[in-house]
Amino acid sequence: MKFKPYEEYKKVDLPWIDEIPSHWEESRVKAVTKLKSTRQKDIDSELELLSVYRDYGVVKRTEKDDNHNIIPEDLSNYKIVYKGDLVLNKMKVWQGSLGVSSYDGIVSPAYIVCSVRSNIFGKYLNYLLRNKMYLTIYNRLSYGVRVDQWDMRYEDFKNIELFLPPKQEQDKIAGFLDHNLAKIDKFVELTERQIELLKE
């Protein structure tokens, strides 16, 4: 018999899942985000440059040395990102280049930036939208002639379905994933170290 951690479930119509806990809310991206486009020139202070990576989500540009895109001298038109905002590299969302930011900063004007409603725990939304199951949706919504220059509009992205537990439960789920991913990362690090020792 298959173990089910919740007492009651309800049916949903998605290719990768057929039911969710009955108390989870069926929603859409547009119900939990709001498009924003405040620019660096609109505020008095200068913020740090951020990047969005497929494997890491939103990171400080200075933390990665493999981004060889030329930084323009004038960053006044770059978009403001505050901690907790959702950021998407709309040309590479189909690869997974999106995430909820842990930093204040600025990103390319070509990126999509959204504030996130207060009833949503940012880390949960980050895990949810970066789930590989959603990549098939981003792929379908992206368009263009060349794959490496596909584009996706917020107007399409905002209609994606979401399934949301209460905020306290979102926090617990994200905490569980944080804990287990940290254990996996530590295991990978130890394995890589052992391989290097064996090589020596």
N, C-alpha and C positions, 0 to 999 in steps of 0.2 A: 504493500500500500504506500502510495506517495505521501511523504510528509508535507503538511501545509501549516505554516506558522500562524495563520489567521483562521478564525472560526467561519467567517462568511466571505464569499467572493461574488463578483458579478462579471458577466460576459462583456468582452470588448472585441471590436473587429479590427485586429491588426495582424499582419503576417507573422510577427515574431512572438506574439503573446495573445492568449485567448481569454484570460480573465485576470482581474486585479482585486485586491481586498475591497470589500463592499463600502468601506468608509472613505476610500480615496476619492478625491475630486477629479472629474474629467474636465479638462480645461484646454486652453490653447496658449501659444506663446504670447499673443497680443493681450491676453488677460493678465499677464504677470510682468510684462515689460513695457517700456515707453521709449520710443525713438528719441535720441537727443543729438544735438550737433553744436554744442558750445565749443568755441575755438580758443586757442592759446591767446589770441589777440583780445579776447573778451574779458580776460582777467589780468590782475596786476602782477602776479608772480609767474615765474618760469618753472614748469614741471619737467620731471624726468621722462626721457623717451622710452616707450614700451614697445614690445613686439609680441606677436601671437604665433605660437608654434603648434604644429600638429601634435607633437608628443608631449608638450609641456603646458599648453594653454598660454595664458598671459604672463610674460616675464619681463624683467628689466632688460633693456637692450644691452647694457654693459655686462650682463651675466652670461651672454652667449657671444662667441667670437666667430661664428660661422654664418652670420647674416651679412652678406657682402653688398647689400643694397646701399647705394650712395645716399647719405643724409644731406638734404639741402641746407644751405646757410640760413634761409628764412623758414622758421617753423611756426610762424604766427597763425597759419591756417590749419595747423594740426588740431585734431579733435581732443577735447579734454575727457579723461577717464578718471573716475573716482573709485575708490575701493568699493567693491560690490557691484560695479557695473558689468554688464555682459558685453563682450567685444568679439566681433567676427571679422576675419579677413575674408571679405565676400568673394574673392577670386579663388580661395583655397578652403572654403568651408566644407566642400565635398570631400576633402582629405582629413577634416577634423580640426582645422585651424580656427578654433573659437574657445572661449572660456570666460569665466567670471574672474575679474581682476582682484588681486590681493593688494594692489598698489594704486596710489594716485599717480597720474602721469598723462602723457599725450601719445596719440597714435596717428598713423597716416590718415589724411582726409578721405582716402578711399575705403577705410574701414567702416563698419557699422557699429555704433555704440548705443547701448540701451541702458536706462536705469531699470532696476528690478524692484518690484513691489515689496512692501515690508512683510507681507505674509509668506515670503519665500526665503528659505535659508540658502544663502549664496553657494555654499559648498555642495549642497544637494543638487541645485540646478546645474552647477558645473559638471558634476559626475553624470547627471542625466543626459544633458545635451552633448556631452563628449562620448557617450556610449556608442559603440560601433554600430548598433542597430539603427541609430539615427542617420548614419552616413549614407544609407541607401536613399533616404528621403532628401538629404542635401544634394546628393548626386542627381536625383530626378528633378529638383527645383533649379539647379544650375544650368546655365545656357551659354552658348558662344560657339565660335567656329573651331578654335584651338582649345584642347583640353587644359593646357597650362594657363589659359587666360579666360576660363569660364567665370561667369559672374552670377551672383544671387542677390535678389532684391529683398528688402525687409518686407515688402508687400506680400511676397510669397512665404517667406520664413515665418511671419507672424501667425499664419494659419495652421502651423504644425501642432498636432495633438500632444498634450502632456497629461500625465496622471500624477496627482499630487497628494501625498499623505498630509496630515496636520503638521504644522511647522515643528513641533517638538519631536515628532517622529522623523521628519526630514533630518533634523540635527543628529538623531541616533543613527540613522542609516549612514550619513556622511562620516560620523565618528567611527563606525564599524569599518567602513571602507578605508579611511585614513589609517587605522590601526593595522589592518591586514596588508595594505599596500606597503606600509613601512616595513613589515616583516619580510615581505617578498623582496623589497629593495635591499634589505640587509643580507638576505640569503644570496641574491645575485652578486652583491659586492664581495661577499666572502668567497663565493665560487670563482669569481674572476681573479681574486687574489691568489687562490690555490692554483689556478691555471698558470698564472705568472710564475709562481714558485716552482711548479713542475717543469716549466720551460727552462728555468735557470738550472 
